[in-house]
């Protein structure tokens, strides 16, 4: 049985949570500051691995950043890799524009 995950923004815990049949399947932590969204950690419970929960969390987090007009910094290897593989989200990637030129 392949139930669809319901994702919600748990602002008190600062994370997106994926729920399936009333059970927490996974989450993606975030920090928001100024015009930046940082995604430091994503976790999918072992019982729910291989069902696309991580991808659903990544897409939800990035869509949320876009709706808030935020740039994305993703130290989380999962979110970073997902972002790299989906060119439709490349415009959200944070770029350090304060580099000193030679």
SVG drawing of the C-alpha trace seen along z (x, -y; Angstrom):
<svg xmlns="http://www.w3.org/2000/svg" viewBox="-4 -44 47 46">
<polyline fill="none" stroke="black" stroke-width="0.4" points="0.0,0.0 1.4,-3.3 -0.3,-6.1 0.3,-9.7 2.2,-11.8 0.5,-14.9 3.1,-17.6 2.6,-20.4 4.7,-23.3 5.3,-22.8 6.4,-26.3 6.8,-25.6 9.5,-23.0 10.7,-24.9 10.3,-21.9 8.2,-20.5 6.7,-17.2 5.4,-14.4 2.6,-12.3 1.1,-9.1 -2.0,-7.6 -1.4,-9.6 2.2,-8.6 5.2,-10.9 7.1,-9.6 9.8,-12.2 10.8,-15.9 13.0,-18.6 14.3,-21.2 14.6,-24.8 15.8,-28.2 14.5,-31.4 16.4,-34.7 16.0,-37.8 15.7,-36.7 17.3,-33.3 15.9,-29.8 18.4,-27.3 17.7,-23.5 20.2,-21.8 18.7,-18.4 16.1,-16.0 15.2,-12.7 12.8,-9.9 12.0,-7.2 13.3,-3.8 9.8,-2.3 8.9,-4.9 12.1,-5.0 11.9,-4.5 8.4,-6.0 9.4,-9.5 8.9,-11.1 12.2,-12.9 11.4,-14.3 8.0,-15.4 9.6,-17.2 12.3,-18.8 9.7,-20.0 7.4,-21.4 10.3,-23.2 11.6,-24.8 8.1,-25.7 7.6,-27.4 10.9,-29.3 9.8,-30.5 6.4,-31.6 8.2,-33.7 10.7,-35.1 13.6,-33.5 17.0,-32.3 17.9,-28.7 21.1,-27.5 21.0,-23.7 23.8,-22.2 21.6,-19.1 23.1,-16.7 19.6,-15.4 18.1,-18.8 21.3,-20.0 21.4,-17.0 17.7,-17.2 18.0,-20.9 20.9,-20.1 18.9,-17.5 15.9,-19.8 16.8,-22.7 13.4,-24.3 14.6,-25.2 18.1,-26.4 17.0,-30.1 16.4,-29.7 20.0,-28.8 21.8,-31.2 24.8,-32.9 27.3,-34.7 27.5,-38.1 29.7,-39.8 33.0,-38.3 35.9,-40.7 37.3,-41.1 41.0,-41.1"/>
</svg>
